[in-house]
Amino acid sequence: MATKKGIIKKNALSAFGRPKKGGIVAILLDSGDELIGVKLTHGKGEIVLGTEKGKAIRFSEGNVRRMGRATRGVKGIELHAGDNVKDIVIVDENATLLTVCENGYGKRTGYSEYRVQRRGGMGVINIRTTERNGNVVALKNVRDEDELMMMTANGMVIRTAINSIRSIGRSTQGVRLISLKGRDKLVSVASLVGEGKEEILAEQTKEIE
């Protein structure tokens, strides 16, 4: 689990084996914090947290101890003032990391450019966010055979092949993925993985895997 204030937490699935009608506590949140994503892992992987201002940190899941349900978690990334965690990704070395920004820009970058650090650090530049490309909307593992669907606040949708998005370095602003009209913003990214399995990553409300 990851929160917008940079807290990360690991639970065993068995902790949720006896659900109640009204739900059960999964994490304790600080005032002003909120859950931004949940991922299923095998316990020995690596995690990337990406922020809306373009920072990212990669660390081993082994740096996060397993906890009970009614606990807060531990610091995953040190955030600058005004920044928030936007997404959590489980590293897939056979994929590239796609980063998409609100003004319709994005890029793919190989995981080799993200060194493994200890959790709780400030991370590295993932994408340079400016008035041109805007804040980060989502991060995602993607492969050449995948497709990408993007939706804007005004309801415009575009579908494109991942292999049409070139892979470039971390410290860049990305390339234009979608042309937006007026003050429209990109708010949601959907990936069509392999044979069409769809996973939605939204700007504010994400589906929990």
N, C-alpha and C positions, 0 to 999 in steps of 0.2 A: 504494500500500500504506500502511496505517496500523497503528500498534501501540498497545497500551494505555498506554504511557508517553509518548505524544504525538509519536512519531517518524513522519515521512511520507517516502515514497520513490517516485520515478517511474522506470520502466523502459520501454524500447521492447519491443513484442511480439516483435520479431525476436531479442531476447536469449534467448528460450525456444524458438527454432526447431529446436533439436537436443536433445530430451529424452533422458534416459538411463533405463534400467530402474529404477534406484534413486532417480530424481529428481535434480534439480539445485538448487543454492543459489539462492534468490531474494532473500534479505535476511539480513544479519548482525544478530542480536538481542543486546542487552545482557542481563546476568544479571537474571532476574526479569521480563523483558519478554516479550511474545507478540504475534503478529499477530492483529488483530481484524477486518480487512476489506481487500478488494481490489476496486477498481472499474476498469472499462474507460472511458477518456476519449478525446476527440479532440485533446487537447493544449492547448486554449485556453479551457477552462471554468473554473468556480469550484467550490471545495470547501468543505464544512462538516464540521468535526470536532465531535462532541458528547460530553460527559463524563457519567459516571454521577451526578455531583453537580449536574448541571444547567447547566453552562457550554457555550458553543459559540463557535467562531471560523469566520469566512468569509473566504477569501482566494483570490487568483487562482492558477490552476495554473502560470502563468508565473513565480511566485515559487519554484517547485520545479524545479531543474535535473535533466535526465536523468542517470542514473547507471548504472554497471555492476551486474551481479548480486550479486557478493560485496562489497557495501558496506552501511553501516549506515543511511544516510538522514540527514535533517535534522530539526530541531525544527519541529513543526507548531503546537503549542500549549504554553504554559507552564502547568503543572498545580499546583494547590494540594496541600499534603500530604494524602495519603489519597485523592486523586481519580485516576481513570483514564479514558482515552478509551473510549467505549462503541461508537461507530459512526462511519462515514464516509459522506457523501452527496454526490453530484454535483448542484449546483444546477440545478433546472428552474424557470425563471421562470413557466411555465404551471401549476405545481403549488404546493402548500403543504407546509410541513415538519411532519410528524407526529412528536410525541414521546410515548412511552409509558413509564409508570413501573410498578414491580413490584407496587404495591398496587392496580393496576387503574385508575389515572387516566391521562389523556392530554389532548392538545390539538393543534390545528392552528394554525400561525402563518404569515403571508405572509412571503416572503423580503425584502420591502421593509423589514422591521424589523431585519434583520441587515446592518449596514454592512460593506463590504469592508475588511478590515484586512491588514496585512502578516503573513505567517506567523510563528509564534513568540511571538505576543502572548498575553495572558490571556483574550481573548475577551470575550463579554458573557453576561448571564443569559439562558438559553434557557427554563428552567422552574425555579420555586422548589421544590426538593426538601425535604420535611419528613417527620416520622413518618407523617403522613396519607397522602401519595402515594408515598413511598419513592424509591429510586434509579431512575435512568433505565435502561430495558431496551433500547430501540431508537429510532432516528430513521429516517424514510423520506419520500421524495417521494410525495405522494398527490394524486389529483384527485377531483372530486365524483362521477364515475362509477365509481370504484373501490370495492372492498369490503375489509374487514379481518377476519382471523381471529386470535384470540388463544388461547393455550394456557397452562394453569397447571401448576405442579409436580405437582399431584395428578391431572393428566390431564383437567381440565375444558376444553372448547373452546366458544367463542362466536363467531358470525359477525355482523358488523354493516356497514351501509352507511357509507361515509366521509362522505357528505353529512349524516349524523345527528350528526356530531361538529362542533360549532361552532368557527369560527376566532376565536381570541382572541389577546391580546398575549403578549409574551415573559415578562414578569415576573409570572406567575400560576402557580397550582398545577395547573391543568387541571381537567377534569370527570371524573366516574366513568364509565368505559367498561365495566367488568365488576364484578359483586359477588362477592367472594371469601369463602370460608368458613374460619373458624378462622385458622390461620397459613399458609394457601395463598398462593403468590406467582405473579404472572405471569412466565413465563420465555421465551416465544417469541411473535413476531408475524409473521403471514404476510399479504401483500397479494395480492389478486386484481385484477390490473391490466387495465383495458379489457375485452377479450373473454375474460378468465379466465386470463391468464398469471400463474403463481404464483411468487413469490420469497420465500424464507424468510429471516427475520432472527432468529437465535437469540441468547439472552443470552450464552452462553458459546462455542458452536460455530456459526459462521455459514458458509453456503455461500459459496464464493469465485466471483465472477462473472468 
